[in-house]
Amino acid sequence: MATKSEIMESAFRLGTGRYIQEDGAAGRLGEELALLGCKKPYIIHGKTALSVAGEKIAKSLSDAGMEAFYHEYTVFCNPARAAEIVESEAFAPCDCVVGVGGGNAIDVAKLAAAMSGKPVVTIPTSSATCAAYTPLSVCYNDQNQTIGTTHHVREVSCVLADMEILCRQPQRLLVSGVYDSLSKLIEIRQRLVGKTEDEIDIGLRSSYVMSEFLYERLLENLPHACEGLKTGRNDKIIYDTVYLLIAVTGIISSLARGSNQSAIAHKIYETTRTLFPAEAHDYLHGELVGIGLIPQLIFNGEAHKAAAFKAQMQSLGMPTTLSEVGIPATPETQKAYTDLIEASSAMDGTTPEEVALLRKAFGEICK
C-alpha cells in the first residue's frame, strides 16, 4: 500500500524563467539582469564561489555599468539570517538578488528574494543539488537542524550554469547530486503503488515518467562523468549530466508540487540533521539521502536491489550506514529515528505491517 500524497502547492511552478547552460554563462549576468530591468544586484555567495566565478561576474557587471553589493554566506539556509539580510541598509537600494555557490547560499538568496519581492538569479558552482532551479528553500535553525521547506510563489528568474566552472567541480559534489536525483524515482514510485490512474495526480505521474529517464541516464553517464571531472573534461556527457542534475531534477520536483515525493529517504536526511546536527554537519545532502535510499528500497518491496545499490555507493566512496557519518548505531538511535519518521507525513496512510517493515529496513543502515 502506498502512503498518501498531499498536494502542498496548487500552482505548477516549473522552476525558472530562463535557463542558460554553456561555457562562460556566469559572464552573462549583466545582460540577464538588464532583461529583468535590474541595475544593482545584492550578491549572496558561498565561501569559495567567487574564487571560481567572481572574475566573470565582476567583468559582466562592469561591462553593463552595474555595481553590486557582495555578501559572503557560509552557514545553512536560515530564515532569521535571511531576514537580517533583507532588513540591512545594504540590501535596501538593491533591486534584485543573485545567489552564487552551493545549495545553502542559493537557498538563502531565494529566501531573501521571496521575503523582499525582488527577482532572483542563481549561478551554481556545483551540481550537488537542484537548488539553483527549484522555487523553494530548505531551512534550518541556528543549531543547523531542519525546520522545513519554504515554497516560494515566484520562480527563479534565471539560472546561469557555467560549464567552465561545473566541469571542474569536485567529484564528491557531482556524485552527491546524482544520488539526490536518483531518489526521485525511488521515492515517487512508492507513492504510486496500488493506485489506479484516476487516483494519481497528473503532475506526480509526469514527474515519475521523467524520473525513470533521469535514473537510467544518470547511471549510464556516471562512470564517464567521474572520470572526466578528474581532468576537467568538458564534453557532452558532462554537459548532459549537469543538465540532468540541475534542470531535469528541478523540473521533476516542480511537477510533483510538493506532493510528498520526498518520502522516507529525505525524511531520514531531515531526521539526521535534527537529531545529530553536529555529527552530520560536514556531510552533503545527497550523501545523507543516499544512505536513506537503502531502507527506502526495502520499504518499497525492492529489497533484492538494495545490496547492489549499496555496493555501487561504496565503490564511489559514499557512506552507506549512519555509523560512517559518526552517528552511534544503537537501539536508542534506531528508536529515535523511526519514532520521528513514523510521525511524519512520509508515513501517512501506512498499515501496522508497513510500520514494522520500516523498522526492519532501517536496521540496514543503523549498524
Buried (B, 14 or more C-beta within 10 A) or exposed (E): EBBBBEEBBEEEBBBBBBBBBEBBBBBBBBEBBEEBEBBBBBBBBBEBBBEBBBEBBBBBBEEBEBEBBBBEBEEBBBBEBBBEBBEBEEBEEBBBBBBBBBBBBBBBBBBBBBBBEBBBBBBBBBBBBBBBBBBBBBBBBEEBBBBEBBBBEBBBBBBBBBBBBBBBBEBBBBBBBBBBBBBBBBBBBBBBEEBEEEEBBEBBBBBBEBBEEBBEBBEEBBEBBBEBBEEEBBEEBBBBBBBBBBBBBBBBBBBBBBBBBBBBBBBBBBBBBBBBBEBBEEBBBBBBBBBBBBBBBBBBEBBEBBEEBBEBBEEBEBBBBBBBBBBEBEEEBBEBBBEBBBEBBBBEEBEEEBBEBBBBBBBBBBE
